[in-house]
Amino acid sequence: MRFIICYDISDDKKRNKVSKLLKAYGIRTQLSLFEVEADKETIINLLNEVEKEIDEIDKFFIYPVDNEKKIIRMGIAKNGALTFVI
């Protein structure tokens, strides 16, 4: 299943640890937003790892995305070309 994961962590050190952790699970699409393709057990493992790094003032959200529906991405690629993927 696909998930969108986003976070708001104020402490630079903690935010960098969470970001590095998420890079092992998925693709960074924005500074604090990742797309992850994983099963339930993997997401639970990820949550356990993240829980060790954040505290009660931080925010960490996981949104499941229906695999039946297509994701539309638009934006400027590194080479300057407009991308549009369905």
Wavefront OBJ file of the C-alpha trace (Angstrom):
o trace
v 0.000 0.000 0.000
v 1.111 3.559 -0.660
v 1.391 6.177 2.110
v 2.064 9.885 2.213
v 4.117 10.826 5.267
v 4.631 14.379 6.464
v 6.064 15.889 9.598
v 6.718 19.135 11.431
v 9.689 18.801 13.764
v 11.218 21.994 15.129
v 14.527 20.607 16.422
v 17.073 20.400 13.574
v 18.872 17.342 14.937
v 15.670 15.339 15.440
v 14.255 16.473 12.091
v 17.420 15.362 10.295
v 17.282 11.940 11.980
v 13.638 11.434 10.957
v 14.367 12.626 7.427
v 17.304 10.225 7.092
v 15.155 7.398 8.453
v 12.351 8.109 5.971
v 14.784 8.165 3.038
v 15.380 4.461 3.734
v 11.650 3.776 3.384
v 10.546 5.966 0.506
v 10.916 8.897 -1.840
v 11.179 12.490 -0.690
v 8.751 14.652 -2.659
v 9.015 17.840 -0.582
v 11.245 18.879 2.312
v 8.940 17.334 4.929
v 6.901 14.983 2.754
v 7.622 11.430 1.602
v 5.865 8.787 -0.488
v 6.285 5.281 0.895
v 5.215 1.963 -0.596
v 5.018 -0.537 2.282
v 2.967 -3.172 4.049
v 1.358 -2.727 7.467
v 4.218 -4.403 9.334
v 6.794 -2.099 7.739
v 4.757 0.981 8.657
v 4.507 -0.230 12.262
v 8.303 -0.684 12.345
v 8.736 2.812 10.923
v 6.389 4.274 13.558
v 8.350 2.541 16.322
v 11.603 4.013 15.015
v 10.151 7.512 14.618
v 8.607 7.408 18.088
v 12.123 7.149 19.568
v 13.151 10.393 17.837
v 10.214 12.760 18.356
v 8.462 14.249 21.371
v 5.007 15.598 22.222
v 5.450 18.961 20.455
v 6.409 17.360 17.132
v 3.925 16.315 14.477
v 4.170 13.193 12.338
v 1.357 12.074 10.029
v 0.868 9.024 7.812
v -1.914 9.087 5.232
v -2.824 5.925 3.321
v -3.358 6.430 -0.418
v -5.667 4.165 -2.383
v -3.528 2.188 -4.850
v -6.507 1.998 -7.213
v -6.313 5.726 -7.864
v -3.585 7.422 -9.847
v -1.378 10.138 -8.394
v -0.834 13.212 -10.512
v 2.504 14.960 -10.079
v 3.322 18.280 -11.649
v 6.427 20.354 -11.186
v 9.738 21.447 -12.583
v 12.306 18.671 -12.915
v 16.000 19.208 -12.218
v 16.648 19.772 -15.917
v 14.059 22.577 -15.975
v 11.444 20.593 -17.896
v 7.860 20.461 -16.687
v 6.896 16.976 -15.518
v 3.429 15.493 -15.506
v 3.047 11.871 -14.426
v -0.197 9.909 -14.180
l 1 2 3 4 5 6 7 8 9 10 11 12 13 14 15 16 17 18 19 20 21 22 23 24 25 26 27 28 29 30 31 32 33 34 35 36 37 38 39 40 41 42 43 44 45 46 47 48 49 50 51 52 53 54 55 56 57 58 59 60 61 62 63 64 65 66 67 68 69 70 71 72 73 74 75 76 77 78 79 80 81 82 83 84 85 86
